Amino acid sequence: MNLEMRGIAPDEYPAFMTSAARGFGWSWNAEDAEPPKPDIDRSLAVFERGSIVGCAHAFGSDINIPGGAAPVAAVDDVAVLPTHRRRGIMRMMMARQMEDFHERGEPIAALFATESSIYGRFGYGIGGFEETWTIDTLRSAYSAPFAHMGRLSFVEPADTPDIFPTVFARAMRDRPGSIPLTQHRWQRIARGKRFHVQYEENGQVEGYVRYNIENNGVVVDALIAATPSAHASLWRFCFDIDLTWEVKARMRPVDDPLPWMLAEPRRLSRRSYDGLWIRLVDAPAALAARSYDTSGRLVIEVSDPFCPWNEGRYELEAGPDGASCSRTSKSPDFAITASDLASAYLGGVPFTLLGRAGRIEELASGSLKRADAMFAAPLKPWCAFHF
Ligand SMILES: CC(C)(COP(=O)(O)OP(=O)(O)OC[C@H]1O[C@@H](n2cnc3c(N)ncnc32)[C@H](O)[C@@H]1OP(=O)(O)O)[C@@H](O)C(=O)NCCC(=O)NCCS
């Protein structure tokens, strides 16, 4: 197998997208010409005899972390042609990407995985979970009396990129794991055929829902609310649409308050699955970038064969006002893999839970509990769109 791995030239973008489509099994047609993805110069391809047999893309963005935001490499379009699988092509691309992110100074990488068995070996960990919901709308009454306070109105898809990004940013401000929707994604939404309903109070847009009607069911793609009344109103709107009997929603945060607002919470069927995957490309930089719920000191032994620059022992001195993280020779409190450290990083997965699963070696008794208290965050990680 004579392979060449390199970035693509702008005129190779159609071939790149064609290979991604072949890898994922979807159709892509240059004539349908979507606006180009962000950072197409960060598209990596593996060529055999001049044809692309493997592809991977990443765009630069910011990810919310407790106490602020950090640069992130958002990875998408990772695919290898079915004719060329299990020969190490993806591994090559993952290694090249990781070196590139490291050189660019992006301390974190993130992705959504097609299968949960793939990315742990590359040091990614499940950063948070999300849920798919189904509810019979006849059993969707709220437990407390409810009246719409604001105004609901339809918005043309083409107008959504001008109206919704502001409220999206407000709704996600304190949400770890959130990444702003790209212009590319807003343009795709604008060209789509979904219904959009916004909720306004005092002339200000406080939330919106994007949905479709299929077989007498409401299928909610996104429901974004910056206030509790926007949240309650938009869900009530979805539940009360005439001639529909069911609401389905996907990509919901695990700590959405809706189940606690329902008179019959059991009627809301919830399926949980891995959401955003996180990779600490530069572990000490990522650890120093966030703030911590309680002050404390931890010595963490990190194993990371895929990114050897992370291997070693770090002392983390951290608290609500910030943190420092540097190499140390002090005795470690616990030993952890890069993948598990990434899972715990945003506060969505407790260290003690990973310890009980046999994934972390606790060397100083009580240190995992201390780590849980430090890494805790008021909101669970959630990235509201899949990139
Ligand atoms: C997933 C995919 C990119 C893997 O490409 P590949 O070139 O066959 O992968 P590699 O040969 O480099 O394998 C790398 C490692 O991942 C493992 N792996 C690859 N695909 C896997 C899968 N689907 N499930 C579990 N493990 C997988 C391999 O066993 C190998 O493990 P090892 O190196 O620890 O022995 C390819 O199967 C594909 O394009 N699938 C469809 C699209 C897709 O799911 N993309 C991922 C997007 S998030």
PDBQT file of the ligand as one rigid body, heavy atoms in Angstrom, charges set to zero:
ROOT
HETATM    1  C1  LIG A 401     -13.871   4.256  11.919  1.00  0.00    +0.000 C 
HETATM    2  C2  LIG A 401     -12.928   4.247  10.708  1.00  0.00    +0.000 C 
HETATM    3  C3  LIG A 401     -12.555   5.678  10.355  1.00  0.00    +0.000 C 
HETATM    4  C4  LIG A 401     -11.682   3.445  11.076  1.00  0.00    +0.000 C 
HETATM    5  O1  LIG A 401     -10.730   3.559  10.032  1.00  0.00    +0.000 OA
HETATM    6  P1  LIG A 401      -9.592   2.448   9.838  1.00  0.00    +0.000 P 
HETATM    7  O2  LIG A 401      -8.579   3.002   8.900  1.00  0.00    +0.000 OA
HETATM    8  O3  LIG A 401     -10.208   1.164   9.503  1.00  0.00    +0.000 OA
HETATM    9  O4  LIG A 401      -8.977   2.374  11.306  1.00  0.00    +0.000 OA
HETATM   10  P2  LIG A 401      -7.515   1.833  11.667  1.00  0.00    +0.000 P 
HETATM   11  O5  LIG A 401      -7.178   0.672  10.785  1.00  0.00    +0.000 OA
HETATM   12  O6  LIG A 401      -6.543   2.968  11.661  1.00  0.00    +0.000 OA
HETATM   13  O7  LIG A 401      -7.755   1.360  13.125  1.00  0.00    +0.000 OA
HETATM   14  C5  LIG A 401      -7.278   2.060  14.233  1.00  0.00    +0.000 C 
HETATM   15  C6  LIG A 401      -7.711   1.333  15.464  1.00  0.00    +0.000 C 
HETATM   16  O8  LIG A 401      -9.120   1.554  15.669  1.00  0.00    +0.000 OA
HETATM   17  C7  LIG A 401      -9.798   0.302  15.712  1.00  0.00    +0.000 C 
HETATM   18  N1  LIG A 401     -11.070   0.536  15.032  1.00  0.00    +0.000 N 
HETATM   19  C8  LIG A 401     -11.228   1.032  13.821  1.00  0.00    +0.000 A 
HETATM   20  N2  LIG A 401     -12.537   1.115  13.526  1.00  0.00    +0.000 NA
HETATM   21  C9  LIG A 401     -13.198   0.642  14.580  1.00  0.00    +0.000 A 
HETATM   22  C10 LIG A 401     -14.554   0.483  14.876  1.00  0.00    +0.000 A 
HETATM   23  N3  LIG A 401     -15.492   0.823  13.995  1.00  0.00    +0.000 N 
HETATM   24  N4  LIG A 401     -14.886  -0.027  16.077  1.00  0.00    +0.000 NA
HETATM   25  C11 LIG A 401     -13.928  -0.371  16.960  1.00  0.00    +0.000 A 
HETATM   26  N5  LIG A 401     -12.617  -0.218  16.730  1.00  0.00    +0.000 NA
HETATM   27  C12 LIG A 401     -12.259   0.272  15.556  1.00  0.00    +0.000 A 
HETATM   28  C13 LIG A 401      -8.926  -0.667  15.000  1.00  0.00    +0.000 C 
HETATM   29  O9  LIG A 401      -9.181  -1.985  15.438  1.00  0.00    +0.000 OA
HETATM   30  C14 LIG A 401      -7.554  -0.172  15.388  1.00  0.00    +0.000 C 
HETATM   31  O10 LIG A 401      -7.252  -0.587  16.708  1.00  0.00    +0.000 OA
HETATM   32  P3  LIG A 401      -5.734  -0.760  17.202  1.00  0.00    +0.000 P 
HETATM   33  O11 LIG A 401      -4.890   0.195  16.422  1.00  0.00    +0.000 OA
HETATM   34  O12 LIG A 401      -5.817  -0.399  18.644  1.00  0.00    +0.000 OA
HETATM   35  O13 LIG A 401      -5.408  -2.185  16.943  1.00  0.00    +0.000 OA
HETATM   36  C15 LIG A 401     -13.593   3.571   9.490  1.00  0.00    +0.000 C 
HETATM   37  O14 LIG A 401     -14.000   2.282   9.862  1.00  0.00    +0.000 OA
HETATM   38  C16 LIG A 401     -14.768   4.340   8.954  1.00  0.00    +0.000 C 
HETATM   39  O15 LIG A 401     -14.611   5.185   8.079  1.00  0.00    +0.000 OA
HETATM   40  N6  LIG A 401     -15.997   4.036   9.450  1.00  0.00    +0.000 N 
HETATM   41  C17 LIG A 401     -17.202   4.718   8.991  1.00  0.00    +0.000 C 
HETATM   42  C18 LIG A 401     -17.205   6.200   9.333  1.00  0.00    +0.000 C 
HETATM   43  C19 LIG A 401     -16.970   6.418  10.805  1.00  0.00    +0.000 C 
HETATM   44  O16 LIG A 401     -17.559   5.763  11.649  1.00  0.00    +0.000 OA
HETATM   45  N7  LIG A 401     -16.097   7.390  11.130  1.00  0.00    +0.000 N 
HETATM   46  C20 LIG A 401     -15.804   7.800  12.484  1.00  0.00    +0.000 C 
HETATM   47  C21 LIG A 401     -16.426   9.130  12.642  1.00  0.00    +0.000 C 
HETATM   48  S1  LIG A 401     -16.587   9.639  14.309  1.00  0.00    +0.000 SA
ENDROOT
TORSDOF 0
